[in-house]
Amino acid sequence: MGRKLHVKDVKVDGKRVLTRVDFNVPLGAGGTVSDDTRIERALPTIRNIVERGGRAVLMSHLGRPKGKVVEEYRMKPVAERLGRLIDMHVTLAPDCVGDRTEAVVAAMQDGDIVLLENLRFHAGETENASDFARKLARLGDIYVDDAFGTAHRAHASTVGAAELFETRATGFLIDAEIEHLALATESPKRPYVAILGGAKVSDKLGVIDNLIEHVDVFLVGGGMAFTFLKSGGVAVGGSLVEEDLIETAGEILERVASAGKKLVLPTDIVISKNIDDEASAKLVSVDAGIPDGWSGFDIGPSTVEAFAAEIANARTIVWNGPVGVFEKQAFGNGTRKTAEAVADRTDQGAVSIVGGGDSASAVAKAGLADRMTHISTGGGASLKFLEGKPLPGIEVLSDA
């Protein structure tokens, strides 16, 4: 992917800068923001605009209101948290389109910030409806996208409205995402290790397919490992298996081997009678298999050691998906130990790129986020990038 026009290279003073941000943050008790990481990650772009005399018109979705106004998904708590973080007044518009919102934007002075109401209160956002896109575009003179988490979606705020602007720039966050993810797909330092976890093989098929030519070693854990294990004849009990992909998993193993690459599967598993029964958790070897009535929820210590040995030699590490149910104490050791191994290797000079979503949450829970080279803000978008697929929200931006 070539370089895109950056907001810092665009003349913004006196201009309305319609900026797509990712403020889809979790809300806790009382409707307050419980994790403001995504807001903080957008601050460099917002500051750059307002400090140079631009008028920042920010737009985002929050939750899944499905085209209707849902009170719990209003942007008010987000506007309040943004105001505190940036130490400026943030005006919340009454809607994201319409006459009243246009009046609020028209009253802006240079350096002001307006946050639009939830984009997904309108069905036209996810449908990329042309009329809704035109209404959004009326609110800006310049378009900036800094919402990597939605870059894989062809929505009105990411594509439809953007296409109506002559100047379409990237913000600091998306620019950093492109730069770091490119390290994993264009010129990775070797040995290159990919850690793939999460629930489903289907989510990672494209990634494995695209990365076979790049990656030296795949470390596979999480729920997706059981489909691979079953393809090799291992008894997996009641563990999560995508039955329709067992044959495909076997073919992947053959392709990796024929390419001279390595794919490491678990050799021991922490099992339990069900995910909520942590008290019954015990360790079994893969050779012995998982008995009926039991399921696997984490990789065991021998597998942790095998993963750590591969990570210790890596110069490039990409991690997408936890290798166990890290939210549960009894099933979190594999993911935590893997995170420690990645952090240690990063300290020694390796490049580590952690996908968004659960992977980022797991690393944060382990207290190791600041020891990774880059943590993506977009789980789905980072997967698409690693699959080699175009991201509509980035493709639409102006080339540098």
LUMVEXGU-968128 format. One record per residue (C-alpha): x, y, z. Coordinates in steps of 0.1 Angstrom, whole numbers, plus 5000, padded with zeros to 4 digits. Layout:
+------+------+------+
!    u !    v !    w !
+------+------+------+
!    X !    Y !    Z !
...
+------+------+------+
***
This chain:
+------+------+------+
!    u !    v !    w !
+------+------+------+
! 5000 ! 5000 ! 5000 !
! 5014 ! 5034 ! 4990 !
! 5016 ! 5064 ! 5013 !
! 4985 ! 5084 ! 5018 !
! 4981 ! 5122 ! 5021 !
! 4986 ! 5131 ! 5058 !
! 4966 ! 5157 ! 5077 !
! 4998 ! 5174 ! 5088 !
! 5005 ! 5182 ! 5052 !
! 4971 ! 5198 ! 5045 !
! 4963 ! 5235 ! 5051 !
! 4935 ! 5234 ! 5076 !
! 4933 ! 5269 ! 5091 !
! 4898 ! 5283 ! 5087 !
! 4886 ! 5250 ! 5073 !
! 4860 ! 5226 ! 5086 !
! 4878 ! 5193 ! 5089 !
! 4853 ! 5165 ! 5088 !
! 4871 ! 5138 ! 5107 !
! 4861 ! 5101 ! 5112 !
! 4873 ! 5089 ! 5145 !
! 4867 ! 5056 ! 5164 !
! 4850 ! 5066 ! 5196 !
! 4832 ! 5032 ! 5199 !
! 4843 ! 5029 ! 5235 !
! 4829 ! 5007 ! 5263 !
! 4805 ! 5023 ! 5287 !
! 4804 ! 5013 ! 5324 !
! 4780 ! 5020 ! 5352 !
! 4760 ! 5052 ! 5348 !
! 4769 ! 5054 ! 5312 !
! 4804 ! 5067 ! 5317 !
! 4833 ! 5058 ! 5295 !
! 4851 ! 5028 ! 5312 !
! 4881 ! 5026 ! 5288 !
! 4891 ! 5058 ! 5269 !
! 4920 ! 5042 ! 5250 !
! 4904 ! 5049 ! 5216 !
! 4898 ! 5085 ! 5225 !
! 4934 ! 5090 ! 5236 !
! 4947 ! 5074 ! 5203 !
! 4927 ! 5101 ! 5184 !
! 4941 ! 5131 ! 5203 !
! 4972 ! 5137 ! 5181 !
! 4951 ! 5142 ! 5150 !
! 4925 ! 5163 ! 5168 !
! 4952 ! 5185 ! 5184 !
! 4970 ! 5189 ! 5151 !
! 4939 ! 5202 ! 5134 !
! 4928 ! 5227 ! 5161 !
! 4963 ! 5239 ! 5170 !
! 4967 ! 5249 ! 5133 !
! 4934 ! 5268 ! 5133 !
! 4912 ! 5241 ! 5118 !
! 4877 ! 5235 ! 5129 !
! 4874 ! 5198 ! 5140 !
! 4841 ! 5182 ! 5131 !
! 4843 ! 5147 ! 5146 !
! 4821 ! 5118 ! 5137 !
! 4819 ! 5083 ! 5152 !
! 4795 ! 5055 ! 5159 !
! 4789 ! 5040 ! 5194 !
! 4775 ! 5005 ! 5199 !
! 4750 ! 4989 ! 5176 !
! 4718 ! 5010 ! 5177 !
! 4709 ! 4996 ! 5142 !
! 4696 ! 5028 ! 5126 !
! 4675 ! 5040 ! 5155 !
! 4680 ! 5065 ! 5183 !
! 4690 ! 5045 ! 5214 !
! 4694 ! 5066 ! 5245 !
! 4722 ! 5045 ! 5260 !
! 4743 ! 5050 ! 5229 !
! 4743 ! 5088 ! 5228 !
! 4777 ! 5105 ! 5225 !
! 4774 ! 5128 ! 5255 !
! 4797 ! 5108 ! 5278 !
! 4822 ! 5105 ! 5250 !
! 4822 ! 5143 ! 5244 !
! 4827 ! 5149 ! 5281 !
! 4856 ! 5125 ! 5283 !
! 4872 ! 5140 ! 5252 !
! 4869 ! 5175 ! 5266 !
! 4887 ! 5164 ! 5298 !
! 4915 ! 5146 ! 5279 !
! 4922 ! 5174 ! 5255 !
! 4914 ! 5202 ! 5280 !
! 4891 ! 5220 ! 5257 !
! 4854 ! 5226 ! 5253 !
! 4838 ! 5200 ! 5231 !
! 4804 ! 5209 ! 5216 !
! 4780 ! 5180 ! 5211 !
! 4758 ! 5184 ! 5181 !
! 4721 ! 5175 ! 5183 !
! 4725 ! 5150 ! 5155 !
! 4751 ! 5140 ! 5129 !
! 4731 ! 5155 ! 5100 !
! 4703 ! 5180 ! 5094 !
! 4697 ! 5217 ! 5097 !
! 4703 ! 5221 ! 5135 !
! 4736 ! 5203 ! 5132 !
! 4746 ! 5223 ! 5102 !
! 4739 ! 5255 ! 5122 !
! 4761 ! 5243 ! 5150 !
! 4790 ! 5236 ! 5126 !
! 4784 ! 5270 ! 5108 !
! 4789 ! 5288 ! 5142 !
! 4823 ! 5272 ! 5148 !
! 4854 ! 5294 ! 5152 !
! 4889 ! 5284 ! 5143 !
! 4902 ! 5259 ! 5168 !
! 4868 ! 5247 ! 5179 !
! 4857 ! 5211 ! 5183 !
! 4823 ! 5197 ! 5175 !
! 4814 ! 5160 ! 5181 !
! 4785 ! 5148 ! 5160 !
! 4758 ! 5125 ! 5175 !
! 4760 ! 5088 ! 5169 !
! 4763 ! 5080 ! 5131 !
! 4745 ! 5047 ! 5135 !
! 4713 ! 5064 ! 5147 !
! 4708 ! 5065 ! 5109 !
! 4705 ! 5034 ! 5088 !
! 4722 ! 5053 ! 5060 !
! 4755 ! 5050 ! 5077 !
! 4760 ! 5013 ! 5075 !
! 4741 ! 5011 ! 5041 !
! 4765 ! 5038 ! 5027 !
! 4734 ! 5056 ! 5014 !
! 4743 ! 5084 ! 4990 !
! 4718 ! 5109 ! 5005 !
! 4731 ! 5104 ! 5040 !
! 4767 ! 5106 ! 5027 !
! 4759 ! 5140 ! 5010 !
! 4744 ! 5153 ! 5043 !
! 4776 ! 5144 ! 5061 !
! 4798 ! 5159 ! 5035 !
! 4780 ! 5192 ! 5038 !
! 4796 ! 5196 ! 5073 !
! 4832 ! 5198 ! 5060 !
! 4857 ! 5214 ! 5036 !
! 4884 ! 5187 ! 5041 !
! 4880 ! 5150 ! 5049 !
! 4902 ! 5131 ! 5074 !
! 4899 ! 5095 ! 5084 !
! 4916 ! 5084 ! 5116 !
! 4893 ! 5054 ! 5125 !
! 4913 ! 5023 ! 5116 !
! 4888 ! 5002 ! 5135 !
! 4862 ! 5009 ! 5108 !
! 4885 ! 5011 ! 5078 !
! 4874 ! 4977 ! 5065 !
! 4838 ! 4989 ! 5063 !
! 4824 ! 5007 ! 5032 !
! 4801 ! 5029 ! 5052 !
! 4789 ! 5064 ! 5045 !
! 4813 ! 5080 ! 5069 !
! 4843 ! 5060 ! 5057 !
! 4837 ! 5059 ! 5019 !
! 4805 ! 5075 ! 5007 !
! 4811 ! 5110 ! 5022 !
! 4849 ! 5108 ! 5017 !
! 4844 ! 5104 ! 4979 !
! 4827 ! 5138 ! 4978 !
! 4858 ! 5156 ! 4990 !
! 4887 ! 5168 ! 4968 !
! 4911 ! 5165 ! 4998 !
! 4910 ! 5132 ! 5017 !
! 4937 ! 5127 ! 5043 !
! 4948 ! 5102 ! 5069 !
! 4953 ! 5110 ! 5105 !
! 4982 ! 5101 ! 5128 !
! 4966 ! 5068 ! 5140 !
! 4958 ! 5053 ! 5106 !
! 4992 ! 5064 ! 5093 !
! 5009 ! 5045 ! 5122 !
! 4987 ! 5014 ! 5116 !
! 4996 ! 5013 ! 5079 !
! 5033 ! 5018 ! 5087 !
! 5035 ! 4990 ! 5113 !
! 5012 ! 4965 ! 5096 !
! 5033 ! 4969 ! 5064 !
! 5063 ! 4957 ! 5084 !
! 5045 ! 4924 ! 5087 !
! 5035 ! 4920 ! 5051 !
! 5060 ! 4938 ! 5029 !
! 5095 ! 4936 ! 5045 !
! 5095 ! 4915 ! 5077 !
! 5127 ! 4908 ! 5095 !
! 5133 ! 4871 ! 5099 !
! 5127 ! 4848 ! 5116 !
! 5090 ! 4858 ! 5114 !
! 5066 ! 4842 ! 5139 !
! 5028 ! 4846 ! 5137 !
! 5007 ! 4837 ! 5168 !
! 4971 ! 4829 ! 5158 !
! 4944 ! 4822 ! 5183 !
! 4908 ! 4831 ! 5190 !
! 4878 ! 4809 ! 5185 !
! 4875 ! 4801 ! 5148 !
! 4897 ! 4788 ! 5121 !
! 4874 ! 4806 ! 5096 !
! 4884 ! 4840 ! 5109 !
! 4921 ! 4832 ! 5102 !
! 4920 ! 4812 ! 5070 !
! 4928 ! 4843 ! 5048 !
! 4956 ! 4854 ! 5072 !
! 4973 ! 4820 ! 5070 !
! 4968 ! 4818 ! 5033 !
! 4983 ! 4853 ! 5027 !
! 5012 ! 4849 ! 5052 !
! 5025 ! 4815 ! 5042 !
! 5049 ! 4831 ! 5019 !
! 5061 ! 4855 ! 5045 !
! 5059 ! 4837 ! 5079 !
! 5085 ! 4812 ! 5090 !
! 5066 ! 4798 ! 5120 !
! 5029 ! 4797 ! 5129 !
! 5020 ! 4792 ! 5165 !
! 4983 ! 4781 ! 5167 !
! 4963 ! 4781 ! 5200 !
! 4929 ! 4791 ! 5212 !
! 4897 ! 4775 ! 5200 !
! 4908 ! 4774 ! 5164 !
! 4935 ! 4748 ! 5174 !
! 4910 ! 4721 ! 5179 !
! 4899 ! 4720 ! 5143 !
! 4935 ! 4715 ! 5133 !
! 4940 ! 4688 ! 5160 !
! 4909 ! 4670 ! 5150 !
! 4920 ! 4670 ! 5113 !
! 4950 ! 4650 ! 5126 !
! 4929 ! 4624 ! 5144 !
! 4931 ! 4638 ! 5179 !
! 4902 ! 4633 ! 5202 !
! 4890 ! 4668 ! 5213 !
! 4859 ! 4659 ! 5234 !
! 4834 ! 4688 ! 5233 !
! 4860 ! 4714 ! 5223 !
! 4850 ! 4740 ! 5198 !
! 4854 ! 4726 ! 5163 !
! 4843 ! 4739 ! 5129 !
! 4833 ! 4705 ! 5114 !
! 4830 ! 4719 ! 5079 !
! 4866 ! 4731 ! 5080 !
! 4884 ! 4700 ! 5093 !
! 4894 ! 4690 ! 5058 !
! 4905 ! 4725 ! 5050 !
! 4926 ! 4726 ! 5082 !
! 4944 ! 4694 ! 5071 !
! 4951 ! 4710 ! 5037 !
! 4966 ! 4741 ! 5054 !
! 4989 ! 4719 ! 5074 !
! 5001 ! 4702 ! 5042 !
! 5006 ! 4736 ! 5025 !
! 5026 ! 4750 ! 5053 !
! 5048 ! 4719 ! 5054 !
! 5053 ! 4719 ! 5016 !
! 5063 ! 4755 ! 5017 !
! 5091 ! 4746 ! 5042 !
! 5074 ! 4765 ! 5070 !
! 5065 ! 4753 ! 5105 !
! 5031 ! 4752 ! 5122 !
! 5032 ! 4745 ! 5160 !
! 5000 ! 4731 ! 5175 !
! 4994 ! 4725 ! 5213 !
! 5008 ! 4693 ! 5228 !
! 4990 ! 4698 ! 5261 !
! 4956 ! 4713 ! 5269 !
! 4939 ! 4727 ! 5300 !
! 4904 ! 4712 ! 5300 !
! 4873 ! 4715 ! 5320 !
! 4837 ! 4703 ! 5320 !
! 4825 ! 4737 ! 5309 !
! 4839 ! 4772 ! 5305 !
! 4824 ! 4784 ! 5338 !
! 4836 ! 4754 ! 5358 !
! 4871 ! 4765 ! 5366 !
! 4873 ! 4743 ! 5397 !
! 4874 ! 4711 ! 5375 !
! 4902 ! 4724 ! 5353 !
! 4930 ! 4699 ! 5347 !
! 4958 ! 4692 ! 5323 !
! 4958 ! 4665 ! 5296 !
! 4983 ! 4657 ! 5268 !
! 4971 ! 4659 ! 5232 !
! 4984 ! 4624 ! 5227 !
! 4960 ! 4611 ! 5253 !
! 4932 ! 4632 ! 5239 !
! 4903 ! 4651 ! 5255 !
! 4876 ! 4628 ! 5270 !
! 4840 ! 4631 ! 5261 !
! 4822 ! 4656 ! 5283 !
! 4853 ! 4678 ! 5286 !
! 4865 ! 4707 ! 5265 !
! 4898 ! 4725 ! 5261 !
! 4901 ! 4762 ! 5271 !
! 4938 ! 4769 ! 5273 !
! 4972 ! 4757 ! 5261 !
! 4993 ! 4738 ! 5287 !
! 5028 ! 4745 ! 5301 !
! 5046 ! 4723 ! 5276 !
! 5029 ! 4742 ! 5247 !
! 5038 ! 4775 ! 5264 !
! 5074 ! 4765 ! 5265 !
! 5073 ! 4754 ! 5228 !
! 5057 ! 4788 ! 5218 !
! 5082 ! 4807 ! 5239 !
! 5112 ! 4789 ! 5223 !
! 5100 ! 4800 ! 5188 !
! 5093 ! 4836 ! 5200 !
! 5127 ! 4838 ! 5215 !
! 5143 ! 4836 ! 5181 !
! 5119 ! 4859 ! 5163 !
! 5127 ! 4892 ! 5148 !
! 5091 ! 4899 ! 5136 !
! 5061 ! 4888 ! 5156 !
! 5024 ! 4892 ! 5147 !
! 4998 ! 4882 ! 5172 !
! 4961 ! 4879 ! 5164 !
! 4938 ! 4861 ! 5189 !
! 4944 ! 4849 ! 5225 !
! 4956 ! 4813 ! 5229 !
! 4931 ! 4806 ! 5257 !
! 4900 ! 4820 ! 5275 !
! 4922 ! 4846 ! 5291 !
! 4892 ! 4863 ! 5309 !
! 4890 ! 4832 ! 5332 !
! 4917 ! 4828 ! 5359 !
! 4920 ! 4790 ! 5353 !
! 4924 ! 4794 ! 5315 !
! 4945 ! 4826 ! 5313 !
! 4980 ! 4813 ! 5319 !
! 4988 ! 4804 ! 5283 !
! 4979 ! 4838 ! 5269 !
! 4997 ! 4856 ! 5298 !
! 5029 ! 4836 ! 5294 !
! 5028 ! 4841 ! 5256 !
! 5024 ! 4878 ! 5261 !
! 5054 ! 4878 ! 5285 !
! 5075 ! 4860 ! 5259 !
! 5066 ! 4885 ! 5232 !
! 5073 ! 4914 ! 5255 !
! 5107 ! 4900 ! 5264 !
! 5116 ! 4895 ! 5228 !
! 5105 ! 4930 ! 5219 !
! 5128 ! 4943 ! 5246 !
! 5156 ! 4926 ! 5228 !
! 5148 ! 4943 ! 5195 !
! 5121 ! 4923 ! 5177 !
! 5091 ! 4941 ! 5161 !
! 5059 ! 4930 ! 5177 !
! 5025 ! 4938 ! 5162 !
! 4994 ! 4929 ! 5182 !
! 4960 ! 4928 ! 5165 !
! 4931 ! 4947 ! 5180 !
! 4901 ! 4933 ! 5198 !
! 4907 ! 4904 ! 5223 !
! 4945 ! 4903 ! 5215 !
! 4949 ! 4939 ! 5226 !
! 4927 ! 4933 ! 5257 !
! 4947 ! 4903 ! 5267 !
! 4980 ! 4922 ! 5265 !
! 4965 ! 4951 ! 5284 !
! 4952 ! 4927 ! 5311 !
! 4987 ! 4913 ! 5314 !
! 5001 ! 4948 ! 5319 !
! 5024 ! 4945 ! 5289 !
! 5009 ! 4969 ! 5264 !
! 5037 ! 4994 ! 5267 !
! 5063 ! 4967 ! 5259 !
! 5048 ! 4959 ! 5224 !
! 5060 ! 4977 ! 5193 !
! 5024 ! 4984 ! 5181 !
! 4990 ! 4974 ! 5192 !
! 4964 ! 4978 ! 5165 !
! 4931 ! 4996 ! 5173 !
! 4912 ! 4975 ! 5148 !
! 4907 ! 4937 ! 5151 !
! 4887 ! 4932 ! 5119 !
! 4907 ! 4958 ! 5100 !
! 4941 ! 4944 ! 5110 !
! 4929 ! 4909 ! 5100 !
! 4918 ! 4922 ! 5066 !
! 4952 ! 4940 ! 5061 !
! 4971 ! 4908 ! 5070 !
! 4950 ! 4889 ! 5046 !
! 4962 ! 4912 ! 5019 !
! 4927 ! 4926 ! 5012 !
! 4920 ! 4963 ! 5005 !
! 4905 ! 4984 ! 5032 !
! 4878 ! 5006 ! 5016 !
! 4883 ! 5034 ! 5042 !
! 4920 ! 5037 ! 5034 !
! 4918 ! 5030 ! 4996 !
! 4895 ! 5061 ! 4992 !
! 4920 ! 5085 ! 5007 !
! 4942 ! 5107 ! 4985 !
! 4977 ! 5094 ! 4977 !
! 5006 ! 5114 ! 4990 !
+------+------+------+
***
